[in-house]
Amino acid sequence: MFSIATIQSLASDALVASEVPSTDEGLRSLAARGMNSLSFFLSSITPGAWVPRIVLVRAGREMLGALLLKERRIGRIPSGLLYGDATLDNLLISSERYREAVFETALGHMLSCPGVRGIRLAIPPNGYEARCLPAICEHHRFAMFSRASTNHLSLPLQPVYEQFVDSLGSKTRRNVRYYRRRAETLGHQYVHRMDDAQFQSAITSLLSKGVTGASHEGVRRALRIFAAVERPIFSGLRGRDGEWLAVLGGWYDAHRAVLFLQMNAELQRPTESLSLVLRAHFIENLIAEGVRSLLFWAGVGLPFSRYCTPVPTQRIYLDSMSIGWRATRSIVKWSASLLPTQASGITEWIVPMSQPEKSENGPL
């Protein structure tokens, strides 16, 4: 018989695993660092916008695992809408032996909690989550809708850098070579391994210029995440005078690298294609290190998006069948076309505005 402990909220400064209450020592022992860890999950949460909702599953004194969800806030009010992302195996902390049982037990518990109106999940289409969800929803009388989605993008890398460049389209290939040569002519220098002090100094300088690619809150979140991974990597491009022109941050994860943050002084130097130059140098060094793929967290723009493969993702909507919530969703769907464009992100959380690819357990 499994037992449940729910951490519904944590203090806004509880952003690393060591700050979880000491009674949950067993949870910290499951995974200390990396993307599949409590510290990574807590670090990724934006204080004020989200509230952690963590479900711990035990069998007696043995900790079997934890389900990591977060609840969306609207202003200061919890929305009753929760989110979890399993596409990079970071929704559940558990051994393979127990993961399906932990997932079924923990998610079923959350669906039974008062105030939970819906849960939104991003899952692999063919993972254990997809197998378990229909039975869980049927048991707890929740409607389930799913559709294909795109989030993270993966760029395959060749064994040799020139082979990688040759694999690009003619225009991209020409631009990569042209702007790299131009940067060298201007005296720009690439630094593959910046230390923490250099990186902090560079992002502070770039933020003060109003650069492309980051906000103050986004940078704070990124720094928390970099502190939670095992092998962070910081790279940058600086000018002849030592001024930092562009930086990026990410980490190594098994056979691949993950790019999470990039900041470029494009507004000050619009003709130098700093983003392209920095990424080209970064990729060349990754290839030399034996890395064979680069994951762009939450996607990437042109030109590299043309050569990426989406990480297979299914967007799942689980919704209470209560009369009140069904009425609320109907009103939101009816009024969506009357709301300003800025509200589309919120309405999409309540009800998908486009036709789902697949629906189960009831009409939308």
C-alpha positions, 0 to 999 in steps of 0.5 A: 500500500502506497502512502502519499505526502503532498508539498503544495507550496514552498517558500519563494526562496526554496529553489534548491533541493537542500532547502526542502524540509528535512523530513523529505530527506528520502526525496533528495537521495533519489536525484541530487542534480541534473534535469531529472532532479528536484533541484532542477525542477525548483530552479526552473520555477518563476516565483510569483507566476507558479507554485510547486505542487510536488507529490511524494509516494512512499511504501512504508518508510521507503521513498518510491518517487515524486511527481513534479508539477507546478500550478499556474497563478493568475496574479496572486490567485492559484488557478487550479491548473497544473503543468508538468513536462515529461518530454526530457524525462523530468516529470517524475523522479523514480527508478524504472521499476516503480515509475508507472506505479508512482505516476498512477498513484501521484497523478490520481492523487492530484486529480482527487485534490479539491481545487484542481480543475485541470492538469496540462502535461507535455509527454512523449507520444509513446511513453508510459505516461500515454499508456497510463493516462486513459485509465487514470482519467476514467477512474477519476472522471476527468476528460482527456484531450491530446494533440501533437505539439512542438517544444524542444528542437534537436540539431544533429551534429556531424563527426567533423565541423566542415561536414556539418557546415556542408550539410546546411543549406547554401544560404546558411552555409555561405552566411556561417562562413562569411560572418565568421571571417568578418568577425575574425577580421574585426578581432572578435575572440571566441571563448569556449569555457568561460568561468562563472565570474566571466559569465556573470560579468558578461550577462550583467554588461549585456543586460545593461545594454538592452540586448536581444535574447533575455530579460532580468527575470529570465536571466535569474531563472537561467542562473538558478538552473545552471547551478542545478545541473552537473556540467554547465557550459558558458561560452562567449564572443568578445571584441578586440577591446575585451567587451563581451558581445554575445554569450550563451549558457547551457549544459552537457547531458549524456551524449548531447549538449543543451542550449538554454540561454543566449544573449547578443548585442545585436542592437548595437551591432546589427550587421555582424550576425553575432548570434550566428557567429557564436553558435557556429563557434560553439557547435565546432567545439562541441563536435571536437569534443565528440558531442553529436547533438545540440538540444535547443531548449524551447526551440530556436529561430532561423536559420538553425530551426530548418535543420532541427528535429522536434523532440516528439511531444504530445500536449495533454489536457486533463479537465474536471467534469464539474459543471462549474469548470465545464461552464468556465471553459465554454465561456472562455472558448466562446469569448476568445476571439473577443480578447486581446492577443496578449490574453491568448497564452492564458486562454490556451491554458484553459481550453485549446483554441485549435482543434485537438488532434485526438480526444478521449473521455468526452467532448471538448 
